[in-house]
Amino acid sequence: AVIGGDCLQLFSSSPRTWAGADLRETEVDDFKQAKEKHDLDPVVFHAPYLINLADRGSTGEKSVTAMVNELDTAARCGIIGSVVHVGSYKTDDEKPEDKAHFKHLIENIQAVLDKSANGANLYIENMGTRKIGKDIEQIARIIDDCGRPDRLKVCLDTCHMHAAGIDLSSDESYQDFFSEFDDVIGLDRLGVIHVNDSKDPHGSLRDRHENIGEGSIPESVFTNILTKKPTKDLPLIIETPGFDENGPDQKNLDQLRSLLH
């Protein structure tokens, strides 16, 4: 709200610890009032960085517990859900296509949805590295193998798409990508867009965010995201380092809004 935004992404607690939010009812009420006062809608959580729902040990167990708490907190606060990096395997030879390991990931996601409040969604974020979710086919498989539950949604990040070699720079490539997305996942599941530039070249498989207009993503990508369906009607979240290195700022927002004129 301070920089002029009308939607918000935040952490429910420290993103680098397992200690989840434990809010009193008065704190929940205060948050709802602040959300209404600043006309922020929607609001979404970003899951802690420690989450790895593909892990078969204690980290996987802790991840389920943390995500259940996260979604329960979201439902209490009138927040639409949580964006999550679903995780990775410990070694390079453990691929998402390995049925035994993939089955464990699916079971953990199902456990999160089964044990958490119905009022909040789980948004799987696409990844720009070799982690799970690098392409929409992997995300589609996760959703399909989970039984396509209504609360399992998708968040797309422009930096991650760029790193993964996805091109949205022309009208044709933009329409082709979202036509494929609709075919394999369904546009009704697309709920959040992360709008970030990239420090690295197209197809680099490196995830390093840059300020809007300062990186390697063509301006036309951002123009398409802002002006074309389906993305123009979705909440657009900035996760840039900031021109003063203090995170998303007014200048990044202004850079994007200038593309609308």
Secondary structure, 3 states (H helix, E strand, C coil): CCCCCCCEEECCCCCCCCCCCCCCHHHHHHHHHHHHHCCCCCEEEECCCCCCCCCCCHHHHHHHHHHHHHHHHHHHHCCCEEEECCCCCCCCCCCCCCHHHHHHHHHHHHHHHHHCCCCCEEEEECCCCCCCCCCHHHHHHHHHHCCCCCCEEEEEEHHHHHHCCCCCCCHHHHHHHHHHHHHHCCHHHEEEEEECEECCCCCCCCCCEECCCCCCCCHHHHHHHHHCCCHHHCCEEECCCCCCCCCCCHHHHHHHHHHHC
